[in-house]
Amino acid sequence: MVTINVCKKGTNVPYGIIVLAHYINRQSNASFQRLDIQWHEESNDANSLVILKSDYDDVIGTNNVARYLGKTYKDLGLYGNNPGSMTLIDHWVDYAADKLGTNNFKTLEVAFDEINHHLTLRTFFVGYKLSLADIILWGALKNSAVFNSQLKAGKEAGGPHLARWFNYISSMDFIQQGTNWVTQTAKSKTSKVGKDQPNMNIGLVDAKIGEVVTRFPPEPSGYLHIGHAKAAMLNQYFAKEYKGKMIVRFDDTNPSKEKEEFEDSIKEDLELLGIRPDQITYTSDHFEELFQYAIQIIEKGLAYVDDTDVVTMRQQRMDGIPSKSRDISVEENLKRFQEMTKGTAFGLSCCLRAKIDMSNPNKALRDPVIYRCNILPHHRTGNKWKVYPTYDFACPVVDAVEGVTHALRTNEYRDRNSQYDWILKALDLRKVHIWDFSRMNFVYTLLSKRKLQWFVNQGIVSGWDDPRFPTVRGIVRRGMTVEALNQYILTQGASQNDVLLEWDKLWAINRKVIDPVAPRHTSIIKQDIVKANILGGPENAYSKEVTKHKKNPDVGNKQTWFSSNIWVEQEDAKTFEIEEEITLMDWGNAIIKVIHKSDTNPSIVTGLELQLHLEGDFKKTKKKITWLADTKSISEVVLIDYDYLINKKKLEEGDEVENFVTEKTEFLTDALADSNVKELKKGDIIQFERRGYHILDNDPSEPVLRFIRIPDGKASNMASKASEKNGLTGKKLSMDFPETAISINLSPTEETTRSVLLLVVVYSHSPYAII
């Protein structure tokens, strides 16, 4: 038997060989030797996904194995019947590897167009029947994230003939059998594939096991937020997937914004997230090298020093107007750059710009700034430098110098990918492949450092770790676990689709993580709290041990106090009726005997008398009530809940953040809690019965403990407490008619997408409908 060992390389799967093997095995002719397909998570050959083993020799590589099988099973006619058809098949088999094994949009666009044109009047690639060309090309396209994303979106990549051919081949029985084998056999060996399986099949170009190097380059000018967490985690994921390494590089090129404080916080947050880089570097380590490359690009005539003022330069780039300095000589540019290097008055008015294409529709290519002056001391290099590279210049250069093979970054940089490639080519540096993935944009949430800094500066929040902030330390302070954050980010995968995410799914995952281990405690709201006298209750208060978590005894025990006087909440007491039987949780049933109410406000209950009925069946009572014994051991606590900082789901370009700040975002509630909460540590997560999950936010030695409510992911609890600002909210609409005037206040909910107002006005015995 011939054995074919197939494996993933990163996330690529050799679909072409797998379906080819299934095609051969489907033939009923007994003269055909069956193929045994073996799935391996790793390949012994770092460069190959496919190794064929036979009695005679080993064949390595997708195309080599395809040709070997075509020749071995020549009676099937997959490799053509004459030298001419074999030559054409060889061309297309090589084409699949050379042209389709990339995620470069321009390369693929040309390839898709060429294939579509070839298939204009053809059902198959070569001749009038299925061949290796069809099978191997189909397998390459099956692995192409770009092709599949366009197909899924209903776009015809290349044109209608390519889409027609691909769908036709996909419908064949052996193709479906092979793909099902991958799903059921190959993936089952690793983990179950559920609805939240991450989309990691991005097909990193030229990715080789053991050689992939990724990087995460944060700027030390602020704290990491949840978007940064995704970038860091995905870079680590693919480095591990390919048994390569990940670099964390601090992009410290702007002394005006950067601080050692931010650098330290980033390291702490990465450690918290479980991100452990193989190497930590700094762009500032390469300042001398970058400076020499700046000289080199000037000497090549590919950059110039511009003294145009910022406002004019911005407008000229917008309008595609070349700068007056664009064509000055290399000698003059070098002289000007020296002025920048010294930080002279003239140098400070200049910047170095790449000389690319001022008429390009992509404005990122309209002579971007690659060096600028800054005379402030750098937190690592002091006063050594007066010129600093921009991120757009430093990033590709340092990526190439440090050996990065794949730059994975959010698609907000997509317009600058061409700029990135241009800089590498201009300086004759090694190619670095880019893959961009979608940002994590959440409703009612800002991820811009500048806008978050505004909230800090205005004193609206307590700092960068405020529980209302989307920073890593902010959401962790609010009760997010690192385990849940990891799970959520990986479920998002490396998709390029931009969507506005709701917070509910993330917090729902967190709830699943904390629910099995969160101790249960009791809290009672203090406002209008009601004391209840227990008839037949204990003469003296006493305590006994009960489990902290009824479904998980391993969480431990706690002391619960029992007394003839207990506290219950006003909201519960209001619902009681005389002779009603209720259940006191963790104690037993009781019957309401007397209800005392306020003389001035009969809706307020001021006292209760209950008769213990411990033999009662708690399954038959409708009301299960939390309570606290009135003892000295009771704890004073404050329960804290938050709303979103902004009252609009998504700020559009041009929206000023100060116009959409939620008026009130912090809600404090005084409460009492059982004495066991004094044993907690800051950061401990618990569940207050009937009240939800909370995290202790201060030191338990303080007289009043502060507990932050952890969102549970339920849609009703995730809604904004403030109305979203729009054209109608809070505005008064008045319409005057003869003899009739109607005034209506409109406050549409945020879900309202179209409001129809129907007024029927009776006038002269006739209805008027106004829409």
N, C-alpha and C positions, 0 to 999 in steps of 0.2 A: 504493500500500500504506500502511496505517496502522501507524505504529511506536509501540510502547509501551516506554518506557525505565523499567526497574525497578531498584531498588537497595536495599541494606540501609541502615537508619538505626540505627547501632549494630549490634545483632544481630537486629533485627526484619526480617522479609522480607514483602513484600506478597503473601502466598499467595493471598488472595482474587482479586486481579486476574490473577495468573498462571494460576490454574486456570480462571478465567472466559475468558481468552484461549484456553486449550487447548480449552475446551468449544465456543467459537465456531468454532475452526479444524477441529474434528472433524466439523462439519456438511458433508454432501456437496453441498449445494445450490450450484451454480456462481455464483449471484447474490450469495453472501456474499463480501465482500472479506476476504481472509486478513489476519491480524494478525501483524506481525513483532515478536517480543519480544526486546529487547536488555537484557543485564545490565550494570550499571555498579557499580563499587565505591563510587562517590561520585555524589551527585546535584548538579546545578547549582542546584537549589532546596533550600535548607537545611531547609525545612519539609516536604518531600514525599518519599515513596518512589516515587511514580509520576508520570510525565509522558507524556501521549499527544500525539503529533505527527501532524497530518494536513495535507492540502492547504489546509484552511480555517482552522484555528486550533490552538492548543495548549491542552490540558486538563490541569490540574494537581490532584493529590490523589486518593487512593484512591476516596472516595465519588463525587467528581465524574466520574472516569473510569468508574466502574461505571455510573452513571446514563447517561452519554453512550453507552456501549456498549449498554446496555439499550434506549435509544431508537433508536440506529442500526440495531441488529439486532432490531427489534421483532417481526419474524416468528417469532422463536424463543420469544416469549412470556415472556421472563425478567423483564419489567418490568410484568407484569399486562396484562389486556385491558380494564380499565375504570378510571375515576378512583378508585373505592373501593379496588381492589386495589393501584393505584399508591401511594395514600396509606399503606396498611399496609406496603408494601415500603419506602417512604421512611422510615417510622418505625423499622423494624428495621435498616435500613442505618445510620441515625444512631445507633441504640442500640449497635451494634457499636463505634463509635468512642467514644461517650460513656461507656459502662458497662463495656466489656470491655478497653479500652486502658489498664488500670491493673493494678498488683500489690497494691493495697490489699485485704487479705483481707475486710474487712467489706463494702466496696463490691461485690466479686466474689461474696461469699456471697449477698447480696441479689439480684444479677443472675442467678446460677445458679438460684436458687430460682424467680425469676419466669419464666425461660426454661423450666425443667422443668415448671412449672405450665401454661404455654401449650401445651407439646407433649404434654400428658396424653392427648389423643384425636386428635392430629394426626401425620401423617407429614412434612408440610412446614410451614413457617412461615405461608405465605399460600396459601390455596386448596388444590388437590389436585395440584399439580405443582411441580417445582423452580423457584425464582425467585432473583433477585439477593439476596433476604434470606437464603436458605439459604447461598449461596456466600460472601457477605461475612461473615456471622456465623461460618461455619465457619473462614474465614481468620483472623478475630480470635481465635477459640479456639485455633487451631493455633499462634498466636504467644504464647498465654498460658502463661507458665511455671507459674503456680499451677494452672491447669486441667490441664495435661499431667502435672504431678507427681502430682496426685491420681489422675488416670486411670491412670498407670503403677503407682501403689501399689495399684490395685484398688478405689479409693474412687469412689463415684458422686457427683461434684460436683453439687450441686443435687438430684440424684435420678436414678432409673433412666431416665426419659424423655429427659433431656438426653444421657445416655451412649448410649442406644439410637440417637437421632437422629445424634449425632456419628459413631458407628461406621458407621452406614448411609451417610452422606454420604461418609465417608472411603473406603468400599469402591467408590465409583463410578470407572469407568475414567478419566474426564477428570481427576478429583482425583488419582488415582495417577500419571497421566501428568505432571501439573503439578508434583507434589512430587518426582518423579524428575528432572524437568528442573532443579529447583533444586539437587538433590544432584549431578547429573552435569555440569551446565553451569555454573551459577553458582559453586558452590564450587570447581570444578576450576580456575577462573581465579585463585584465590588460593593454595590449597595442597591437598595430598592430605588426605583425611579418613581417619584411621586409628583404631584402637581407643582411642588415647589422646587423641583430639580433645577439647579442653576444652569443657565445657558453659557457654558464655557467652551463650546465648540467653535472657536474663532479661527482656528487654523493658523497659528503663528508661522509666518514665512521664514523659511530656512532655519527653523528651530531644531536643534540637535540635542539629544539627551546628554546632559553633563556640560553643555556649553552655553546655555541660555543665561543671560545676565539682565536683570531688570533693575529699575531704580525708582525710588520715591523721593522727589526733591522738594520738601517743604521750605517755604521762606520763613525764617524766624522773626516774623513781624506780627504774630498773633498766636492764638491757641488753635489747636486742631479742632475742626468740626466734623460732623458726621460724613460730609462729602470727602474730606481728606481720609477719613477712616476707610471708606470704600476703596480709594486709590491705593492706600497702603496695603490693605488686605488682598486686593487682586494682584498686585505686584508680587507679594509674598506667595500667593497661591500658585502663580505660573512659574515662579522660580523653583518652588518645591516640586511642581508637577513634572518639570523637565530636569530635575535633579541639578539645577544650576545654582545661582546665588543672587541675592538681592542687596543692592546698595541703598542706604539712606544717605542722601546728600543734602546738606543744608545750603540752600541757594541764597547765600549771604552777600548780595551784590548791591544792597541799598542801605547805606549807613543811616539814612534819615528815619527809617522805620524799624530797624532790627535791634534786638536787645538780647543779651545773654539769658535774661529771664524767660523769653519766649523759647529759646533753644532748649533750656532745661525742661520747660513744661512739655515741649514736643517729645523729648526723650521719655519723660514720665508717662505721657499718654500712650505712646507706642508700646511701652513696656506693659501698661495696663491692658492694652488690646491684644497682647500676646504677639506683637510684631517684633521679631528679633532679627535684625539685619545681619548679614554676613560681614558687612563693612560699613563704617560711618565715615563719610568724607565731607569736605566743604568746598564750595566753589572758590572760596578765597584761597584755598591751597593752590589753585591754578591761576592766580592773578597774573603772575609773570608770563606764563605760557599764553594766556589769553591776550595779554598786551602785545606779545610778539606776533600773534595771529592777526591782531588789529593792524599792526604795521604792514604785515604781509598783504592783507586784503587792500590796503591803500596803495601799496606799490604795484599791485596788479591792476590798478585802475578801477577796482570794483567797489570803492567806498570813497566818500568825500566828507569833509568837515563843513558843516552848514552853520552859519550864524543868523539864520532867519529866526525871528521871534516865534514863540510857541503858537500863538493864536494864528498867525499867518501860515505857519507850516501846517497846522492842522487843517486849515481851509484849503490850502494847496493840495494836500494829499486827498482830501475829499473830492476836489474838482479835477484831480489828475494833472495839475500844473507843475512843471519842473521848477526846482529851486534855482535861484540866480547863481548859487554856488555849485551846481551839479557838474559843470564842465571845467572847473579850475584844474590846474595842472597837478600832477602827482607831487611835485616839489612843494607847491604851495599848500597842498593838503597835509604833507608831513610837517611842514612848518607850523601850520595851524594846530595840528594834533599835539605838537610839543607845547604850545601855549595852553592847551587843555590839560596836558600832563602836569604842568607847573601850577595850574589853578589861577592863572592871571585873570585880570578883569575881562580881557577879550576871550580867553579860554572858557571862562564861565558862561559866556553868551553863546557858546557853540555846542554842537553835538556831532558825533560821527554817524553818518547814515550809509547803509548799504545801497549800492547803485544797481537797482534791479529793473523795474519797469513801472514808470509813473502812469501809464495808460492801462495797466492791467485791471480787469474787472474785480479781481481779488485785491482789496485795498491793503491787505497785509504785505503785498509785494510792491507797494508804492514807496520804495526807498525808506524802509523802516529804520528807526534809530537803533544803533548797536552799541554805542558808547556815549556816556554823558559825564559831566563834571559834578563833583560833590566834595566840598572841602571839609565836611564834618568827619571827625575821627571814626574809624571802623572799629567795631567791638573786638575784632581779632587782630587786625593788622595796624591799628593805631592810625598815625598820620602818614604812613608810607605812601599811600596812593591818593591822588586827587581825581583820578578817572576810574570809572567802573563800568563793566560790561552790562548790558541789559540782559534780562532773562532769555530773550529770543536769540541772542548771540551766544551767550555762555552755555545754554543748555545743550544744543547740538554738539558744540565743540567738546565740552567736558564729557558728554555721553560717549563720544567717539574715543576720547583719550582714556577714559576709565574702562573701556571694554564693554560698554552696554551694547547688547545685541537687539533688545526690543524695548522701545519706549512706550509704555502703556499709560495713557493719560486721558482725561475727560475731553469730550468732543467740543468743549468751548474753545479749544485750541485748533479745531479742524481747519479753519481758514489759514492758520499759520503753519500747517504741515508742509506746504510748498516752500515757504520761507525757510523752514528747518532744513529741507533737502537742498535748497539752493546754497545755504551757508556751507554745508558739508562738501558739496561739489566745488564751490568757489575756493575752498582751502585744501582740496584734494584729500579729504579725510574719509575714513572708512564709513561705509553705509550702515545706518542704524534704522531698523524697521519700526514704524509707528503703528500702534493700534489704539484708536480712541474709542472710549465707551461713554455711555450716557452719564450725566451728573445725576445725583440724587436730589431732586427738587421736591420739597414738601410743601403742602398747603400751609398758609399763614406763617411761613418761615423764611427768614433771611439767612443766606449763607455768605453774603459779602462781608469781608473783614471790615471794610470801611463803614458799612451800615451798622454792623454790630458794635464797632467802636463808638459810633454816635450814641447808641443806647448807654454804653458805659460812661461816656463823657457827660451825658445829660443826667446821670444818676437815676435813670429809670430802672436799672438793674444793679445788683450788688457787685457785679464783676463778671469776669469771663467764665466763672464757674456757676453763674446764676442758673437755677433749675429751669428757667424759661428759655435759656440759650441752647442752640443746637450744637454747642461745642461738646467734645467727648466728655470733658469733666462736668459739663452742665447736665447732660442727660444721665450720666452715671450718678450724679448727686440726686437726681430726681427718682432714681431707683432702677435705671436700666442696667441689666447685667451684661457683662462682656460676652457671655455665651450667647445670649439672645441677639446681641448686635452682630456677632459673627454669623450666626445662622441667617439673619435677615439679609445681610450684605451678600452672602453667598447665594441666597435665593434670587437676588437681583441679577447675579451673573455679570457677564461682560457685554451685555446687550448694548446696542447703539441707539435704541429707541428712547427718545426723550418723552417722559411722562411726568405728570404732576402727581406725586405720591401722597396718599393719605397716611396719617400716623397710626391708624388703627391696627394695621397688620403687624407693625413692629412691636407695639405694646402688647398685642395679643400673643405674639411669640414669647415675649418677656413673661407674661402671665403664666404660660405653660411651664416656664423654667422655674419660677419662684413658688408657684402654688404648692407643689409637693413638699416643699421644705420650709415654708414660711410659718413660724409659730403663730397660733391664734391667741389674741388678747381681746380685752373688752374696753370700750371707751363710751362715755356718756356725755352728751352735750350739756354744758352747764346752764345755758340760757333757759330760764323757767323750769329748772330741774325739779323733779317731784320726789318727795320722800314718801315711801310706803312702809306702813307698819304691818309686820307679818304676825297675824294672829296664830298662836300655836307654834311660833318660831322658837329658835334656841334661846335659852336664858342668857347664855354668854356666847359672845362671838367666838368662832373657832375656824380653823383652816384645815384643808386636806389637799392632798396632791391629786391633780388630774392631768391628763395628757395635754400637751401643747398643740398636738395635731392628731385628731381622732383617726385619720387614715394613715398616719405615719408615726408610730410610737417612738421611732428612733430620734425624732426631734427632741424628745425629753418631756419632763413634767414641769408643772408650775403649781404654785400655791393659790388656791381659791378660797376666799373668806366667806363665811356664812354668818348672818346676823338677823336679829328681829327687826332691824331697820335697814332698808335698802334704798338705793337711788334708781329711778327709772327716768327715761326721757319724756319730755312734755309731748312730743309727737306721738309716742306710744300711748301715753296716759289719755290723751284726747279721744282715742278710739275705743276705750274700755266702756263696757256696760255692766250694770249691776247684775250679779250672779253669773257673769260670763267666766268661763274657765279658760285660763291661759297657761302657757308653759314658761317657766323661768329657766332659761337655758343653763345646763350643767347643775340644776338642782331638782326640779320637778314641777308638777302642776300646782296652780293656786287659783282660788275663786275670788273674784272681785266682790267685796262686801259693801264698801263705802267709798264714794267719790266726793271729795271736797273741791269746791270751785271758788274762784275769786268773786268777792262781792261786787267789785267794780267792773270786772270783765269775765262774765260767765263762761266764756270760751276757754279760759285758762284753768287747768286743774292745779290745785294747790296741795293736795294730799290724797293718799289712798290707804285703805285698809284691806288687806288680803288674807284669806284663810288658806293655809297650806293644805294641799290635797295630793300628797305624794303618791297615793295609790292610783291616781288618775292616769289615763292613757294619753301620752303626749302626741300620739299619732292622730288623735281625734280633735286636737285643738288647732284653730286657725292661726293663732298668734303665738310665735316663739320670741320671747322678749329678752334682750340683754339687760343686765342689771349689775350694780356694784354694791357690796355691803358697805354700810356707813361705818368705816373704821379709820383709825389714824394712819393706816398704811396706804391709803389711797393716794394716787399721784396726780399732780396738776400737769396738764399737757395743753399744747396748742396744735390744732390740726390745720395744715396749710394746703390750699389748693390753688391752682394757677390757671390762667387763661392765656391764649396766644398773645404775643406782644403787638401784632398788627391785626387789624380787623378786615383785611381783604385777602382772599385766598392766594392771589398771585399779583405782586406788584408788576406793572407794565413799565416798559422803558418810558421815562419821563415822569413817572409817579414819584413824588417826594415823600420819603418815608415818614416825615413828621406829620403829614396829612392823614396818615392811616394808623396812628398809634392808638391801641386800645386804651380807653380811659382808665379802666381798673383791671388789673391782671393778677393781683394777689388777694386771696381771701383767707382770713384768719378766723378760726373758731375755737373758743375756749372750751375745754372738756376735762373730764376726770378719766383716769385709766387705772387698771388694776396695778397693784404694787410690783408685779413681776417686770414691768417695763424698766424699772430702775436697774435691772441686771443687764440691760442691753448695752451694746457699744455703738458709738457713732457709725452710721452706715449700715446697721443691721436692718433687715427687711422683715416686717411682720404683717399679719392681717388682723385688723380690727374687725371682729365679727359684725356682719351686716353693714360694714362701712367701707370695706375694701382694703387694698394693700397700702402700706405706708413704710417710709424709711426714716430712721432717726437721723436728724440733721445736726444735732449738737451733742455736746458731751453730757453723759447722764449724771454727772456731778452737779450740773446746774439745777436751780430750783424748779424751773419749768422746762419740760422736754418738748422739743419742736419736732413734729412728725409731718413729713411731706407726703401727700397722697400720690401714689403711683398710678398712672393711667392703666386701665385694664384692657384697653383695646375695643371695648364695646362702642359701637357707633354713637349711641345716645350720649355716652360720656365723653366722646371725643369732639363733639360739636363746639364751635366757638360760642362763648357766653355773650359775646357782643355781636350786634348786627353788622353785616358787611356793608361798608359804605357804597352807595350807588346813587343813581340819579333820582330815586324816589324815596329812599329811606328817610323817615323823619320829616318829610316835606308835606306841607299842607296844600291840598288841591281844592280850590274853590271854583265853582261854576255857577254863574248867575243866569237865571231864566226869568222871563216875565212872570211876575207874581210869585216866583219860587226861587229860592237860593239854597243850594246844597253844598255843604262843606264836609269833606271826608279826609281823615288822616290815613295815609298809606304807609305801611311798614312791611314790605314784602320780605319773606324769608330769603336766605341766601340761595336756596335751591330754585327760587323763582327765576325762570328764564324768559317768560313772557306773561305780562299781566294784562288781563282784559277787564275793563270796568264797564259794567252795564248799568246804566241809569234809566229808569223808567219814570218819566216826569208827566204828571197829569196836568194838561193845560188845554183849556177849551174842549174838555171831554176827549182829548186825543193823546195817546202815548207817544213819547219821543224816546227812541233808543239811541244812546250816544256811546260809541265804542272808542 
